[in-house]
Amino acid sequence: MRKILFRILIVIFLFNISFSLSDYYKKVYTLKINKTELFTAVNASDKQQNELNKIFAKYQKKAEEVANQPFSYTKKVSSLNSIRTSRKEDVYKVLSHDQIKKYNAFMNEKRLEFEERNNKIADIITSLNLTHDQKAGILRYENEFQRNIDDLIEQNPANDDFTDQYNNLKRARNDKIAGLLSEDQLTVIQDRKFFQ
């Protein structure tokens, strides 16, 4: 009887550990929008652009604080949704009724593009049958890429310089990831034109 009880406790313990690890490693994605495109889409005045920049900076800081906390996936999603709702309310205070319609259309379009891209990525990742080492390597290169992009944003280069540097960083990341993959996996990626 003790052995059975002990085995049940071990199974429950291992199940809880595996559940918490999978919950912890789910990635929370945030949609990043080019503010220049947004301002053009809503036809924002200079005054509105200044106010919107302040709002975006305020809520970006809050979102980064949440992202850096060791919260569970569900708590992060909940906190980020709350921040997004508050940001949206503040943005609505700055824009006219027609601009709000344009803002919503723009954001929905970008969100759909983002989801389509993520679905494509998820399909490719599933079809690649990556090993744990490959997943860890890809995660390492992706994190390195994100740090480099954050540094690039802080440098605040001109638009053309930013685009060139961003493309160089992306190319370098893709080359490193390609180095982790087998020939068969590379064929799948090339067939789906993932790195293009």
Backbone as a printed PyTorch tensor [residue, N CA C, xyz], in Angstrom:
tensor([[[  0.8230,  -1.1920,   0.0000],
         [  0.0000,   0.0000,   0.0000],
         [  0.8710,   1.2620,   0.0000]],

        [[  1.9310,   1.2370,   0.8040],
         [  2.8310,   2.3950,   0.8660],
         [  3.5010,   2.6290,  -0.4810]],

        [[  3.9060,   1.5480,  -1.1550],
         [  4.5660,   1.6810,  -2.4460],
         [  3.6260,   2.3040,  -3.4690]],

        [[  2.3950,   1.8810,  -3.4570],
         [  1.4280,   2.4300,  -4.4020],
         [  1.2060,   3.9130,  -4.1290]],

        [[  1.0320,   4.2530,  -2.8610],
         [  0.8420,   5.6490,  -2.4770],
         [  2.0690,   6.4810,  -2.8530]],

        [[  3.2530,   5.9340,  -2.6160],
         [  4.4980,   6.6280,  -2.9450],
         [  4.6020,   6.8630,  -4.4580]],

        [[  4.2510,   5.8470,  -5.2430],
         [  4.3010,   5.9840,  -6.7020],
         [  3.2960,   7.0180,  -7.2070]],

        [[  2.1240,   7.0260,  -6.6260],
         [  1.1160,   8.0180,  -7.0140],
         [  1.6230,   9.4250,  -6.7100]],

        [[  2.2390,   9.6040,  -5.5430],
         [  2.7820,  10.9170,  -5.1820],
         [  3.8920,  11.3460,  -6.1450]],

        [[  4.7320,  10.4170,  -6.5480],
         [  5.8100,  10.7430,  -7.4900],
         [  5.2250,  11.1520,  -8.8420]],

        [[  4.2250,  10.4010,  -9.3020],
         [  3.5950,  10.7340, -10.5770],
         [  2.9610,  12.1230, -10.5090]],

        [[  2.2670,  12.4210,  -9.4440],
         [  1.6460,  13.7470,  -9.2830],
         [  2.7170,  14.8280,  -9.2450]],

        [[  3.7840,  14.5800,  -8.5080],
         [  4.8860,  15.5430,  -8.4140],
         [  5.5100,  15.8080,  -9.7860]],

        [[  5.7970,  14.7380, -10.5210],
         [  6.4060,  14.9020, -11.8450],
         [  5.4510,  15.5970, -12.8100]],

        [[  4.1740,  15.2850, -12.7130],
         [  3.1940,  15.9470, -13.5700],
         [  3.1760,  17.4450, -13.2870]],

        [[  3.1990,  17.8270, -12.0110],
         [  3.1940,  19.2490, -11.6530],
         [  4.4510,  19.9550, -12.1260]],

        [[  5.5920,  19.2890, -12.0250],
         [  6.8360,  19.9000, -12.4990],
         [  6.7700,  20.0960, -14.0080]],

        [[  6.3640,  19.0720, -14.7420],
         [  6.3280,  19.2020, -16.1950],
         [  5.3070,  20.2480, -16.6170]],

        [[  4.1750,  20.3370, -15.9200],
         [  3.1820,  21.3400, -16.2600],
         [  3.7210,  22.7360, -15.9980]],

        [[  4.3790,  22.9380, -14.8570],
         [  4.8810,  24.2750, -14.5430],
         [  5.9980,  24.6730, -15.4940]],

        [[  6.8430,  23.7170, -15.9190],
         [  7.9040,  24.0590, -16.8610],
         [  7.3260,  24.4220, -18.2210]],

        [[  6.3500,  23.6550, -18.6790],
         [  5.7790,  23.9840, -19.9800],
         [  5.0480,  25.3160, -19.9100]],

        [[  4.4100,  25.6090, -18.7820],
         [  3.7340,  26.8800, -18.6010],
         [  4.7520,  28.0150, -18.5770]],

        [[  5.8770,  27.7990, -17.9300],
         [  6.8930,  28.8400, -17.8060],
         [  7.5280,  29.1540, -19.1490]],

        [[  7.7390,  28.1440, -19.9890],
         [  8.4550,  28.3590, -21.2350],
         [  7.5680,  28.7820, -22.4000]],

        [[  6.2730,  28.9290, -22.1840],
         [  5.4480,  29.4850, -23.2420],
         [  5.8700,  30.9330, -23.4210]],

        [[  6.0340,  31.3420, -24.6330],
         [  6.5020,  32.6990, -24.9100],
         [  5.3150,  33.6150, -25.0890]],

        [[  5.4050,  34.7850, -24.4770],
         [  4.3980,  35.8130, -24.6450],
         [  4.8780,  36.7310, -25.7630]],

        [[  4.1100,  36.8020, -26.8250],
         [  4.4870,  37.6270, -27.9650],
         [  3.7980,  38.9760, -27.8720]],

        [[  4.5320,  40.0120, -28.1980],
         [  3.9390,  41.3350, -28.2670],
         [  4.0800,  41.8390, -29.6960]],

        [[  3.0800,  42.5270, -30.1260],
         [  3.0470,  43.0570, -31.4750],
         [  3.7240,  44.4160, -31.4630]],

        [[  4.7720,  44.5620, -32.2490],
         [  5.4660,  45.8490, -32.3290],
         [  5.0310,  46.5510, -33.6040]],

        [[  4.6680,  47.8070, -33.4460],
         [  4.1300,  48.5920, -34.5460],
         [  5.0810,  49.7380, -34.8600]],

        [[  5.2670,  50.0050, -36.1390],
         [  6.0390,  51.1520, -36.5790],
         [  5.1790,  52.3970, -36.3480]],

        [[  5.6310,  53.2760, -35.4510],
         [  4.8260,  54.4480, -35.1030],
         [  4.6410,  55.3890, -36.2890]],

        [[  5.6370,  55.4880, -37.1310],
         [  5.5100,  56.3630, -38.3040],
         [  4.3650,  55.8880, -39.1900]],

        [[  4.2790,  54.5740, -39.4080],
         [  3.1800,  54.0220, -40.2000],
         [  1.8350,  54.2930, -39.5240]],

        [[  1.8040,  54.1180, -38.2040],
         [  0.5760,  54.3460, -37.4530],
         [  0.1460,  55.8050, -37.5550]],

        [[  1.0820,  56.7320, -37.3460],
         [  0.7530,  58.1510, -37.4050],
         [  0.2430,  58.5390, -38.7900]],

        [[  0.8360,  57.9580, -39.8160],
         [  0.3920,  58.2240, -41.1830],
         [ -1.0030,  57.6500, -41.4100]],

        [[ -1.2340,  56.4460, -40.9090],
         [ -2.5290,  55.7820, -41.1110],
         [ -3.6730,  56.5580, -40.4600]],

        [[ -3.4240,  57.1470, -39.2910],
         [ -4.4920,  57.8720, -38.5910],
         [ -4.4530,  59.3660, -38.8900]],

        [[ -3.4530,  59.7990, -39.6680],
         [ -3.2890,  61.2140, -40.0080],
         [ -3.1790,  62.0660, -38.7430]],

        [[ -2.2480,  61.6750, -37.8550],
         [ -2.0760,  62.3530, -36.5740],
         [ -1.3330,  63.6740, -36.7460]],

        [[ -1.7890,  64.6920, -36.0340],
         [ -1.1130,  65.9870, -36.0420],
         [  0.1670,  65.8730, -35.2150]],

        [[  1.0160,  66.8910, -35.2860],
         [  2.2570,  66.8830, -34.4990],
         [  1.9640,  66.7880, -33.0080]],

        [[  0.9620,  67.5250, -32.5500],
         [  0.5870,  67.4920, -31.1290],
         [  0.1280,  66.0820, -30.7310]],

        [[ -0.6950,  65.4820, -31.5840],
         [ -1.1720,  64.1250, -31.2990],
         [ -0.0080,  63.1350, -31.2930]],

        [[  0.9330,  63.2980, -32.2340],
         [  2.0890,  62.4080, -32.2860],
         [  2.8960,  62.4880, -30.9890]],

        [[  3.0950,  63.6950, -30.4720],
         [  3.8290,  63.8570, -29.2090],
         [  3.1040,  63.1800, -28.0590]],

        [[  1.7870,  63.3860, -27.9930],
         [  1.0060,  62.7650, -26.9230],
         [  1.0110,  61.2370, -27.0490]],

        [[  0.8620,  60.7520, -28.2800],
         [  0.8690,  59.3000, -28.4890],
         [  2.2340,  58.7000, -28.1670]],

        [[  3.3100,  59.3920, -28.5220],
         [  4.6570,  58.9100, -28.1710],
         [  4.8090,  58.7610, -26.6700]],

        [[  4.3010,  59.7200, -25.9080],
         [  4.3700,  59.6480, -24.4390],
         [  3.5720,  58.4470, -23.9220]],

        [[  2.3770,  58.2560, -24.4820],
         [  1.5290,  57.1230, -24.0730],
         [  2.2280,  55.8040, -24.3820]],

        [[  2.7590,  55.6710, -25.6110],
         [  3.4160,  54.4280, -25.9950],
         [  4.6360,  54.1570, -25.1260]],

        [[  5.4140,  55.1840, -24.8210],
         [  6.6060,  55.0040, -23.9770],
         [  6.2050,  54.5530, -22.5710]],

        [[  5.1720,  55.1710, -22.0280],
         [  4.6880,  54.8320, -20.6820],
         [  4.2710,  53.3580, -20.6040]],

        [[  3.4710,  52.9370, -21.5650],
         [  2.9600,  51.5690, -21.5210],
         [  3.9910,  50.5410, -21.9800]],

        [[  4.9260,  50.9470, -22.8200],
         [  6.0170,  50.0440, -23.2030],
         [  6.8490,  49.6980, -21.9710]],

        [[  7.1090,  50.7030, -21.1500],
         [  7.8790,  50.4800, -19.9210],
         [  7.1370,  49.5090, -18.9930]],

        [[  5.8340,  49.7040, -18.8660],
         [  5.0360,  48.8050, -18.0250],
         [  5.0570,  47.3740, -18.5710]],

        [[  4.9390,  47.2460, -19.8930],
         [  4.9420,  45.9160, -20.5190],
         [  6.2930,  45.2310, -20.3260]],

        [[  7.3770,  45.9770, -20.4330],
         [  8.7090,  45.3960, -20.2340],
         [  8.8950,  44.9400, -18.7930]],

        [[  8.3440,  45.7000, -17.8460],
         [  8.4200,  45.2850, -16.4440],
         [  7.7070,  43.9580, -16.2280]],

        [[  6.5430,  43.8050, -16.8400],
         [  5.7950,  42.5490, -16.7220],
         [  6.5650,  41.4160, -17.3890]],

        [[  7.1010,  41.6790, -18.5800],
         [  7.8200,  40.6350, -19.3200],
         [  9.0430,  40.1400, -18.5710]],

        [[  9.6530,  41.0020, -17.7750],
         [ 10.8650,  40.6290, -17.0390],
         [ 10.5820,  39.9890, -15.6850]],

        [[  9.3340,  39.9060, -15.3000],
         [  8.9660,  39.2850, -14.0320],
         [  8.8590,  37.7680, -14.1960]],

        [[  9.1560,  37.0300, -13.1420],
         [  9.0630,  35.5600, -13.2330],
         [  7.6380,  35.0570, -13.0130]],

        [[  6.6770,  35.7010, -13.6530],
         [  5.2810,  35.2890, -13.5480],
         [  5.0260,  34.0840, -14.4330]],

        [[  3.9170,  33.4070, -14.1470],
         [  3.4950,  32.3190, -15.0290],
         [  2.9980,  32.9220, -16.3370]],

        [[  2.9090,  32.0800, -17.3280],
         [  2.4500,  32.5110, -18.6490],
         [  1.0790,  33.1750, -18.5560]],

        [[  0.1440,  32.5560, -17.8570],
         [ -1.2130,  33.0980, -17.7900],
         [ -1.2530,  34.4380, -17.0720]],

        [[ -0.4300,  34.5950, -16.0410],
         [ -0.4020,  35.8780, -15.3300],
         [  0.2050,  36.9630, -16.2120]],

        [[  1.2430,  36.6300, -16.9900],
         [  1.8280,  37.6080, -17.9070],
         [  0.8090,  38.0370, -18.9530]],

        [[  0.1030,  37.0750, -19.5330],
         [ -0.8940,  37.3960, -20.5530],
         [ -1.9700,  38.2950, -19.9610]],

        [[ -2.4270,  37.9640, -18.7780],
         [ -3.4590,  38.7620, -18.1160],
         [ -2.9660,  40.1860, -17.8470]],

        [[ -1.7490,  40.3050, -17.3350],
         [ -1.1850,  41.6250, -17.0400],
         [ -0.9870,  42.4370, -18.3160]],

        [[ -0.4870,  41.7960, -19.3640],
         [ -0.2800,  42.5040, -20.6300],
         [ -1.6020,  42.9250, -21.2630]],

        [[ -2.6260,  42.1010, -21.1330],
         [ -3.9470,  42.4820, -21.6510],
         [ -4.4980,  43.6890, -20.9090]],

        [[ -4.2750,  43.7370, -19.6110],
         [ -4.7110,  44.8820, -18.8140],
         [ -3.9770,  46.1520, -19.2450]],

        [[ -2.6780,  46.0380, -19.4570],
         [ -1.8790,  47.1800, -19.9140],
         [ -2.3580,  47.6270, -21.2920]],

        [[ -2.6130,  46.6750, -22.1740],
         [ -3.0620,  47.0050, -23.5280],
         [ -4.4030,  47.7380, -23.5030]],

        [[ -5.3050,  47.2950, -22.6400],
         [ -6.6110,  47.9490, -22.5200],
         [ -6.4550,  49.3790, -22.0220]],

        [[ -5.6300,  49.5760, -21.0110],
         [ -5.3940,  50.9270, -20.4780],
         [ -4.7510,  51.8200, -21.5290]],

        [[ -3.7920,  51.2770, -22.2710],
         [ -3.1350,  52.0560, -23.3200],
         [ -4.1460,  52.4620, -24.3890]],

        [[ -4.9930,  51.5380, -24.7680],
         [ -6.0000,  51.8060, -25.7880],
         [ -6.9360,  52.9340, -25.3440]],

        [[ -7.3470,  52.9030, -24.0730],
         [ -8.2220,  53.9640, -23.5460],
         [ -7.5240,  55.3150, -23.6020]],

        [[ -6.2420,  55.3560, -23.2600],
         [ -5.4980,  56.6120, -23.3220],
         [ -5.3110,  57.0850, -24.7590]],

        [[ -5.0680,  56.1700, -25.6770],
         [ -4.9270,  56.5290, -27.0950],
         [ -6.2410,  57.1010, -27.6120]],

        [[ -7.3530,  56.4960, -27.2260],
         [ -8.6580,  56.9730, -27.6770],
         [ -8.9330,  58.4030, -27.2150]],

        [[ -8.3840,  58.7970, -26.0830],
         [ -8.5840,  60.1610, -25.5760],
         [ -7.8960,  61.1950, -26.4620]],

        [[ -6.8670,  60.7740, -27.1810],
         [ -6.0770,  61.6910, -28.0130],
         [ -6.6590,  61.8010, -29.4280]],

        [[ -7.2710,  60.7370, -29.9160],
         [ -7.7200,  60.6830, -31.3080],
         [ -9.1910,  61.0730, -31.4580]],

        [[ -9.5300,  61.5580, -32.6560],
         [-10.9270,  61.8450, -32.9840],
         [-11.6420,  60.5270, -33.3090]],

        [[-12.9560,  60.6110, -33.4930],
         [-13.7440,  59.4110, -33.7820],
         [-13.2660,  58.7370, -35.0740]],

        [[-13.0540,  59.5220, -36.1290],
         [-12.5800,  58.9580, -37.4040],
         [-11.1790,  58.3590, -37.2550]],

        [[-10.3320,  59.0250, -36.4820],
         [ -8.9770,  58.5120, -36.2700],
         [ -9.0000,  57.2010, -35.4810]],

        [[ -9.9380,  57.0830, -34.5590],
         [-10.0660,  55.8390, -33.7820],
         [-10.4170,  54.6750, -34.7180]],

        [[-11.3140,  54.9260, -35.6740],
         [-11.6650,  53.8910, -36.6480],
         [-10.4310,  53.4760, -37.4470]],

        [[ -9.6540,  54.4680, -37.8900],
         [ -8.4430,  54.1770, -38.6610],
         [ -7.4140,  53.4490, -37.7930]],

        [[ -7.3210,  53.8580, -36.5360],
         [ -6.3940,  53.2160, -35.5920],
         [ -6.7610,  51.7460, -35.4260]],

        [[ -8.0290,  51.4690, -35.1880],
         [ -8.4800,  50.0840, -35.0100],
         [ -8.2500,  49.2480, -36.2640]],

        [[ -8.5260,  49.8310, -37.4370],
         [ -8.3080,  49.1020, -38.6860],
         [ -6.8250,  48.7830, -38.8640]],

        [[ -5.9700,  49.7540, -38.5860],
         [ -4.5250,  49.5650, -38.7140],
         [ -4.0330,  48.4800, -37.7630]],

        [[ -4.4360,  48.5690, -36.4930],
         [ -3.9930,  47.6020, -35.4920],
         [ -4.4930,  46.1950, -35.8140]],

        [[ -5.7350,  46.0900, -36.2580],
         [ -6.2750,  44.7710, -36.6070],
         [ -5.5450,  44.1670, -37.7950]],

        [[ -5.2130,  44.9940, -38.7780],
         [ -4.4660,  44.5090, -39.9340],
         [ -3.0900,  43.9850, -39.5060]],

        [[ -2.4030,  44.7400, -38.6630],
         [ -1.0720,  44.3290, -38.2020],
         [ -1.1550,  43.0760, -37.3360]],

        [[ -2.1890,  42.9830, -36.5230],
         [ -2.3680,  41.8030, -35.6710],
         [ -2.5980,  40.5580, -36.5210]],

        [[ -3.3940,  40.6810, -37.5790],
         [ -3.6390,  39.5480, -38.4730],
         [ -2.3580,  39.1210, -39.1880]],

        [[ -1.5790,  40.0920, -39.6620],
         [ -0.3010,  39.7760, -40.3020],
         [  0.6100,  39.0270, -39.3330]],

        [[  0.6410,  39.5000, -38.0880],
         [  1.4690,  38.8900, -37.0560],
         [  1.0290,  37.4560, -36.7860]],

        [[ -0.2780,  37.2430, -36.6560],
         [ -0.7940,  35.9000, -36.3840],
         [ -0.5290,  34.9510, -37.5490]],

        [[ -0.6880,  35.4510, -38.7690],
         [ -0.4030,  34.6090, -39.9400],
         [  1.0570,  34.1850, -39.9570]],

        [[  1.9370,  35.1230, -39.6470],
         [  3.3640,  34.8130, -39.6220],
         [  3.6730,  33.8070, -38.5120]],

        [[  3.0900,  33.9910, -37.3250],
         [  3.3340,  33.0610, -36.2270],
         [  2.7870,  31.6750, -36.5240]],

        [[  1.6330,  31.6020, -37.1860],
         [  1.0860,  30.3020, -37.5670],
         [  2.0090,  29.6070, -38.5580]],

        [[  2.5500,  30.3710, -39.4880],
         [  3.4890,  29.8160, -40.4630],
         [  4.7310,  29.2910, -39.7420]],

        [[  5.2350,  30.0690, -38.7890],
         [  6.4140,  29.6610, -38.0190],
         [  6.1240,  28.3940, -37.2300]],

        [[  4.9710,  28.3480, -36.5700],
         [  4.6110,  27.1710, -35.7690],
         [  4.5100,  25.9220, -36.6490]],

        [[  3.9230,  26.0660, -37.8290],
         [  3.8140,  24.9260, -38.7500],
         [  5.1890,  24.4210, -39.1810]],

        [[  6.0760,  25.3520, -39.4730],
         [  7.4260,  24.9610, -39.8960],
         [  8.1710,  24.2880, -38.7550]],

        [[  8.0800,  24.8620, -37.5590],
         [  8.7860,  24.2900, -36.4090],
         [  8.2950,  22.8770, -36.1300]],

        [[  6.9950,  22.6760, -36.2220],
         [  6.4300,  21.3430, -36.0030],
         [  6.9540,  20.3550, -37.0380]],

        [[  7.0290,  20.7820, -38.2850],
         [  7.4590,  19.8650, -39.3500],
         [  8.9660,  19.6000, -39.3200]],

        [[  9.7350,  20.3830, -38.5710],
         [ 11.1810,  20.1960, -38.5310],
         [ 11.6350,  19.1110, -37.5470]],

        [[ 10.7950,  18.7720, -36.5750],
         [ 11.1710,  17.8020, -35.5390],
         [ 12.5210,  18.1620, -34.9130]],

        [[ 12.5970,  19.3540, -34.3480],
         [ 13.8410,  19.8490, -33.7610],
         [ 14.2240,  19.0650, -32.5120]],

        [[ 15.5370,  18.8900, -32.3200],
         [ 16.0340,  18.2840, -31.0840],
         [ 16.0400,  19.3530, -29.9930]],

        [[ 16.2230,  18.9210, -28.7560],
         [ 16.2850,  19.8830, -27.6480],
         [ 17.4740,  20.8250, -27.8110]],

        [[ 18.5990,  20.2960, -28.2750],
         [ 19.7810,  21.1400, -28.4890],
         [ 19.5180,  22.1880, -29.5660]],

        [[ 18.8240,  21.7880, -30.6200],
         [ 18.5020,  22.7440, -31.6830],
         [ 17.5600,  23.8240, -31.1600]],

        [[ 16.5490,  23.4150, -30.4010],
         [ 15.6180,  24.3960, -29.8280],
         [ 16.3490,  25.3680, -28.9130]],

        [[ 17.2570,  24.8530, -28.0870],
         [ 18.0190,  25.7140, -27.1770],
         [ 18.9040,  26.6820, -27.9600]],

        [[ 19.5340,  26.1860, -29.0140],
         [ 20.3820,  27.0400, -29.8480],
         [ 19.5830,  28.1270, -30.5410]],

        [[ 18.4340,  27.7540, -31.0740],
         [ 17.5790,  28.7350, -31.7470],
         [ 17.1170,  29.7890, -30.7520]],

        [[ 16.7240,  29.3530, -29.5720],
         [ 16.3000,  30.2950, -28.5300],
         [ 17.4480,  31.2400, -28.1580]],

        [[ 18.6490,  30.7020, -28.0420],
         [ 19.8240,  31.5210, -27.7020],
         [ 20.0650,  32.5730, -28.7870]],

        [[ 20.0220,  32.1620, -30.0510],
         [ 20.2560,  33.1070, -31.1480],
         [ 19.1290,  34.1310, -31.2560]],

        [[ 17.9160,  33.7060, -30.9770],
         [ 16.7820,  34.6400, -31.0210],
         [ 16.9010,  35.6760, -29.9010]],

        [[ 17.2850,  35.2330, -28.7040],
         [ 17.4750,  36.1770, -27.5940],
         [ 18.6140,  37.1510, -27.8860]],

        [[ 19.6810,  36.6540, -28.4670],
         [ 20.8070,  37.5090, -28.8540],
         [ 20.3440,  38.5410, -29.8830]],

        [[ 19.5540,  38.1050, -30.8380],
         [ 19.0110,  38.9910, -31.8610],
         [ 18.1530,  40.0830, -31.2190]],

        [[ 17.2880,  39.6990, -30.2850],
         [ 16.4240,  40.6820, -29.6140],
         [ 17.2470,  41.7020, -28.8200]],

        [[ 18.3060,  41.2400, -28.1460],
         [ 19.1810,  42.1830, -27.4110],
         [ 19.8460,  43.1510, -28.3790]],

        [[ 20.3120,  42.6440, -29.5160],
         [ 20.9380,  43.5100, -30.5180],
         [ 19.9480,  44.5280, -31.0740]],

        [[ 18.7040,  44.1100, -31.2760],
         [ 17.6740,  45.0320, -31.7690],
         [ 17.3830,  46.0920, -30.7140]],

        [[ 17.2940,  45.6870, -29.4530],
         [ 17.0740,  46.6650, -28.3810],
         [ 18.2090,  47.6840, -28.3330]],

        [[ 19.4580,  47.2050, -28.4740],
         [ 20.6060,  48.1210, -28.5080],
         [ 20.5180,  49.0550, -29.7090]],

        [[ 20.1070,  48.5200, -30.8390],
         [ 19.9790,  49.3140, -32.0570],
         [ 18.9190,  50.4020, -31.8810]],

        [[ 17.8200,  50.0520, -31.2650],
         [ 16.7510,  51.0290, -31.0220],
         [ 17.2490,  52.1410, -30.1110]],

        [[ 18.0370,  51.7890, -29.0900],
         [ 18.5860,  52.8070, -28.1870],
         [ 19.5400,  53.7480, -28.9020]],

        [[ 20.2440,  53.2560, -29.9180],
         [ 21.1590,  54.1000, -30.6860],
         [ 20.3920,  55.1050, -31.5410]],

        [[ 19.1310,  54.7870, -31.8600],
         [ 18.2460,  55.6590, -32.6180],
         [ 18.8510,  56.1270, -33.9420]],

        [[ 19.2700,  55.1970, -34.8040],
         [ 19.8340,  55.6030, -36.0980],
         [ 18.7430,  56.1100, -37.0420]],

        [[ 19.1480,  56.7370, -38.1360],
         [ 18.1970,  57.1830, -39.1530],
         [ 17.4690,  55.9650, -39.7300]],

        [[ 16.3170,  56.1940, -40.3320],
         [ 15.4830,  55.0860, -40.8330],
         [ 16.2340,  54.1450, -41.7660]],

        [[ 16.9700,  54.6970, -42.7450],
         [ 17.7010,  53.8410, -43.6900],
         [ 18.7830,  53.0450, -42.9870]],

        [[ 19.5180,  53.6980, -42.0670],
         [ 20.5590,  53.0020, -41.3060],
         [ 19.9510,  51.9090, -40.4400]],

        [[ 18.8220,  52.2130, -39.8230],
         [ 18.1540,  51.2330, -38.9790],
         [ 17.7660,  50.0120, -39.7970]],

        [[ 17.1620,  50.2490, -40.9450],
         [ 16.7230,  49.1380, -41.8060],
         [ 17.9130,  48.2840, -42.2310]],

        [[ 18.9960,  48.9230, -42.6450],
         [ 20.1900,  48.1800, -43.0680],
         [ 20.7600,  47.3610, -41.9210]],

        [[ 20.8990,  47.9860, -40.7490],
         [ 21.4560,  47.2800, -39.5960],
         [ 20.5290,  46.1560, -39.1370]],

        [[ 19.2200,  46.4140, -39.1540],
         [ 18.2550,  45.3870, -38.7790],
         [ 18.3690,  44.1830, -39.7160]],

        [[ 18.4290,  44.4500, -41.0170],
         [ 18.5400,  43.3610, -41.9930],
         [ 19.8470,  42.5830, -41.8190]],

        [[ 20.9380,  43.2750, -41.5060],
         [ 22.2170,  42.5960, -41.2510],
         [ 22.1250,  41.6990, -40.0210]],

        [[ 21.4910,  42.2040, -38.9530],
         [ 21.3320,  41.3970, -37.7350],
         [ 20.4390,  40.1910, -38.0020]],

        [[ 19.3840,  40.3900, -38.7540],
         [ 18.4630,  39.2970, -39.0740],
         [ 19.1700,  38.2330, -39.9150]],

        [[ 19.9500,  38.6820, -40.8930],
         [ 20.6950,  37.7510, -41.7510],
         [ 21.6860,  36.9310, -40.9220]],

        [[ 22.3870,  37.6170, -39.9900],
         [ 23.3550,  36.9180, -39.1400],
         [ 22.6540,  35.8800, -38.2670]],

        [[ 21.4980,  36.2500, -37.6860],
         [ 20.7350,  35.3000, -36.8650],
         [ 20.2980,  34.1090, -37.6960]],

        [[ 19.7720,  34.3650, -38.8880],
         [ 19.2950,  33.2800, -39.7440],
         [ 20.4290,  32.3400, -40.1570]],

        [[ 21.6040,  32.9000, -40.4210],
         [ 22.7610,  32.0730, -40.7690],
         [ 23.1630,  31.1720, -39.6080]],

        [[ 23.1420,  31.7310, -38.3880],
         [ 23.4920,  30.9310, -37.2030],
         [ 22.4790,  29.8080, -36.9920]],

        [[ 21.2000,  30.1340, -37.1540],
         [ 20.1610,  29.1130, -36.9930],
         [ 20.3070,  28.0410, -38.0690]],

        [[ 20.5780,  28.4480, -39.3000],
         [ 20.7530,  27.4840, -40.3910],
         [ 21.9040,  26.5360, -40.0930]],

        [[ 22.9330,  27.0330, -39.3880],
         [ 24.0700,  26.1960, -39.0240],
         [ 23.7030,  25.0890, -38.0340]],

        [[ 22.5990,  25.2580, -37.3220],
         [ 22.1470,  24.2450, -36.3640],
         [ 21.3370,  23.1250, -37.0140]],

        [[ 20.8410,  23.3710, -38.2000],
         [ 19.8750,  22.4620, -38.8160],
         [ 20.5310,  21.4330, -39.7280]],

        [[ 19.8630,  20.3040, -39.8610],
         [ 20.3190,  19.2560, -40.7760],
         [ 19.9480,  19.6440, -42.2090]],

        [[ 20.4720,  18.8900, -43.1650],
         [ 20.1640,  19.1570, -44.5750],
         [ 18.6670,  19.0260, -44.8480]],

        [[ 18.0320,  17.9990, -44.2640],
         [ 16.5930,  17.7970, -44.4640],
         [ 15.7900,  18.9680, -43.8990]],

        [[ 16.1930,  19.4310, -42.7140],
         [ 15.4940,  20.5560, -42.1030],
         [ 15.6750,  21.8260, -42.9280]],

        [[ 16.8690,  22.0330, -43.4490],
         [ 17.1140,  23.2050, -44.3010],
         [ 16.2700,  23.1450, -45.5670]],

        [[ 16.0940,  21.9420, -46.1100],
         [ 15.2690,  21.7830, -47.3080],
         [ 13.8280,  22.2010, -47.0210]],

        [[ 13.2990,  21.8060, -45.8530],
         [ 11.9360,  22.1920, -45.4740],
         [ 11.8280,  23.7090, -45.3910]],

        [[ 12.8150,  24.3310, -44.7800],
         [ 12.7890,  25.7900, -44.6210],
         [ 12.9030,  26.4740, -45.9720]],

        [[ 13.7700,  25.9910, -46.8170],
         [ 13.9310,  26.6080, -48.1450],
         [ 12.6960,  26.4190, -49.0030]],

        [[ 12.0610,  25.2540, -48.8980],
         [ 10.8360,  25.0130, -49.6620],
         [  9.7240,  25.9850, -49.2650]],

        [[  9.6970,  26.3350, -47.9980],
         [  8.6560,  27.2460, -47.5070],
         [  9.1080,  28.7040, -47.4890]],

        [[ 10.3170,  28.9460, -47.9600],
         [ 10.8630,  30.3000, -48.0740],
         [ 10.7870,  31.0620, -46.7480]],

        [[ 11.1510,  30.3750, -45.6840],
         [ 11.0470,  30.9380, -44.3480],
         [ 12.0330,  32.0620, -44.0940]],

        [[ 13.2500,  31.9380, -44.5800],
         [ 14.2840,  32.9350, -44.2950],
         [ 14.2930,  34.0750, -45.3110]],

        [[ 13.3160,  34.1410, -46.1750],
         [ 13.3120,  35.1930, -47.1830],
         [ 12.4170,  36.3250, -46.8010]]])
